[in-house]
Amino acid sequence: MTRNLLKNKPSSPISKRCRSDDFTRLRQRYELWYNVIQDQSGTRVTRDGRELVMLASNEYLGLYDHPKVIEAGKKAVEKWGGGTMGARSANGGRRFHTELEERLAAFLGKEACHVTSAGYLSCMSSITGFAQRGDIVIVDKNMHSSVWDGVRLSMADVERFKHNSPERLKALLEELDPSTPKLLAIEGIYSMEGHICALPEIVSVAREYNCFIVMDDAHGIGVLGNQGRGTADHFNQTDQVDIIAGSLSKSLGSTGGFIAGDRASIEYLRTHSKQTIFSAALSPCQSACALAALDVIENEPQWLERLWKNTRRYKEFLDGLGLDTWGSETPAIPIIIGSRDKAYHFWKRLRDKGVFSIFATAPGVPPGKDLVRTAISARHTDEDFEIIESAIRYATSKM
Ligand SMILES: Cc1ncc(COP(=O)(O)O)c(C=O)c1O
């Protein structure tokens, strides 16, 4: 039982706000988010003593527990210990960082790469490291929160354009002062919707107006392109995208993030990004696991093949039931339910029937797009699909 450690309840306005916030109460009351998983193995997790099929991991290739990844993590901890105890700019740089950076840069088709301890930091840095007061950052409306935070901290002006619309981007750029430096921020695969960026059309507009292009490809790496090299590679546009940022926590089976580009840009970022200058460097274990996962991605093509086979199977199943998947074209597949209450019950029924998914409601998604987010893994088996399909059929029948 939790003991009340405070004799007198704090009375500052902020303490009161914390105690009376409706959204926090809603979250606690309905046990939304912050799940505690007691055990896991492959695609199965244990929550409250019950085994569930994980249908919400962004770990698309299922490499987090690949024997080579586990072995690499163990060896790194044995040699280097638990942490780096400092920032790259100070005492935290190690040779495993530069090794990972060189391998990632080569994989992504870029000259240089910089790794940080979170994808969130990397994606923020991909804006704050380049844009400054007086610039304009142009952002797709559905961008991830890490990029929005980067935009705010950069002190640059901001303009948004309609999600994935090259026409609206062009109309916007047409109105802006041609002499102002511009940074365009897009995602490779939009994480909530599963949409693939209309990259060739967007690049063509952005180039016409001389934008510096930053792409957050957290969900595209490992999923699209030759051997999983990402969205830019998928469209043969790697040389057109100035910066590719992303996460090591999706297909790379680890935690951490990266920013890749030409050498001059990455060196500039290392001098200007506070998120890297003042934050401890990626840990030995995280670095080693990501590097081992990269090896697996390059040498074991079966995971990418299985991912797409499973994705097609799942998408056909959802389409057959007439469910709205927001036009997703990738393994990140939302099921749009449309109201908070209904989405909650759909999510809860999936859990009751043994499937772990994620409930998302406004402001996390646009109003009216309340959804249950699901994601497919290369590791899902026929047996997993039996459980998933029967749970979704049940939840749909009760809608
Ligand atoms: C599109 C996108 N960018 C950045 C991030 C942040 O990555 P990380 O979870 O590794 O901090 C995420 C994670 O959810 C994401 O979906």
The ligand as a Tripos MOL2 file, in Angstrom:
@<TRIPOS>MOLECULE
LIG
   16    16     1     0     0
SMALL
NO_CHARGES

@<TRIPOS>ATOM
      1 C1          8.2190    9.6800  -35.5470 C.3       1 LIG1
      2 C2          8.9680    9.5560  -34.2580 C.ar      1 LIG1
      3 N1         10.0350   10.3420  -34.0670 N.ar      1 LIG1
      4 C3         10.7470   10.2730  -32.9310 C.ar      1 LIG1
      5 C4         10.4100    9.4040  -31.9230 C.ar      1 LIG1
      6 C5         11.2100    9.3760  -30.6540 C.3       1 LIG1
      7 O1         11.9840    8.2160  -30.5950 O.3       1 LIG1
      8 P1         12.3980    7.5290  -29.2110 P.3       1 LIG1
      9 O2         11.1950    6.7960  -28.7070 O.co2     1 LIG1
     10 O3         13.5070    6.6240  -29.5830 O.co2     1 LIG1
     11 O4         12.8010    8.5990  -28.2720 O.co2     1 LIG1
     12 C6          9.3180    8.5670  -32.0800 C.ar      1 LIG1
     13 C7          8.9220    7.6340  -31.0190 C.2       1 LIG1
     14 O5          7.8230    7.3620  -30.7190 O.2       1 LIG1
     15 C8          8.5640    8.6510  -33.2820 C.ar      1 LIG1
     16 O6          7.4840    7.8950  -33.4610 O.3       1 LIG1
@<TRIPOS>BOND
     1     1     2 1
     2     2     3 ar
     3     2    15 ar
     4     3     4 ar
     5     4     5 ar
     6     5     6 1
     7     5    12 ar
     8     6     7 1
     9     7     8 1
    10     8     9 2
    11     8    10 1
    12     8    11 1
    13    12    13 1
    14    12    15 ar
    15    13    14 2
    16    15    16 1
@<TRIPOS>SUBSTRUCTURE
     1 LIG1         1 GROUP 0 **** ****
